[in-house]
Amino acid sequence: MMQDEVTPPGPQRSGPPPLPPEAALFIDFDGTLAPLAPRPQDVQVPEWVLPTLRHLHGALGGAVAVISGRPVAQIDGFLAPLQLPAAGVHGVERRGSNGLLRVEAAEPPAPLVAAAQALVAEHPGLLFEPKTGGFALHFRSRPLLGGLCHDTLQAALRALPEVLTWQIMGGHCVYEIKQRKVSKGVALAALQQDPCFAGRLPVYVGDDVTDEDGIAAAQAAGGFGVRVGPGATQARYWLEDIDAVSRWLGDAVRRLPAPGGGSPPPQALA
C-alpha cells in the first residue's frame, strides 16, 4: 500500500463528473473494464466495452489509452479488432497513436524467478505468469497463501544487489515483480506527450493499488482520478464497480458525438 494514499470515509466518496470533451481517458483493464477471473486468460470482456471505447476514441480525438499490468498483445487480443494507444506490463510496454511499440526490456533477476517458481511447484493453485520486464505470482485460487508469497519474494529481493532496481507490487490476489523506473504514472506522463493526448485533461480510471501511480500522475497534471471499488486511494472520485464504470462511460457516449455523426451503438449505451 502506498504510504500517501488516503481512504475517504464512505459518505464522502462521490462519483466523477461527466467526462469532458477535452479529456484524455486513461483506463485500466482487469477489474475496471472486465471482471477479474481465477486465471488471466479466463477473463470475459463485457459486450459494452468495445463499442464504448471505439466511440470514445473517436469522440476524444484518439485520446483513449488502456493502461494495464497485462502485455499490450493481450490487451489487443481482448479488444480485437480495436487497437488503442496502450501501456502494458505497468509501463514496460508503451504504444502511442502512431502504433509504434516501445519496450523497456529487462530480465527479472534469476533468484526472484526461482523463488516464485519454487512456490508454484510446492503449492498447487499458485500461478506464475512471465511478462516482458518482470513476472506475476497469482494466488487467487489460494488466497491464504498471499502472505507466504509476499514474504518469499521479499526475502529473495532483499538478498539481491539489484534490490533498488526492482520492486514487489501487490494487486488483487497477485504480486508482481517490476522495474522501479516504470509505472503506470510514468506511462501516462509519456503518453501525454503524444499529439492525440497533448493539451488534454488527463482522467485515469483504475481499481487497485497498481493504478495509484496513474491516478496521482493524472491529478498532478491538473486532471482527476477515479477509483473503482473499495480500497485506499488518492483519487478524487469513486465508482462502485464495473457496472458503474459502464454507466459513467455510457453517459459520455450519449453526450459526446463521434466524428461523422450518427447514433452510438446500442451496446455502448447499456
VENSULFEN-V606619 format. One line per field, one symbol per residue. phi: phi as a letter, one per 30 degrees, with the letter a starting at -180 (. if undefined). psi: psi as a letter, one per 40 degrees, with the letter a starting at -180 (. if undefined). A space follows every 50 residues. Layout:
phi = ???
psi = ???
//
This chain:
phi = .ddcdbcdeedddbdddedddcdcccbdcdiccbddbebedcdcdedddd ddddddeddcijdbbcbbdddeddeeddceddbceabchhjdcbbcddid ccbcdacdeeddddddddddddbejdbcbdbdilabccbddbedcedded dddddddddcddedccbcbdbdhacccbdddcadddddddddddedcdic ddbcbacbddcdddddddddcjcbcbccidkdacddbbbdaddddedddd dddddcddejiiddddddcd
psi = hhdeihhhiddehiiiiihieeihhhhicheddiiiidideehhhidedd dddddddddffeghihhieiidddddddeiehhiiihiffedihhaeeeh hhhghhhihdddddddddddddghdihhhiiheaiihhfdegdeeddddd ddddddddeidfdediihhiagfihihihdeiiddddddddeeidddhei hhhhhieadeedddddddddeeaiihhhaiiiieidiiidaddddddddd dddddhiiheaiiiiddee.
//
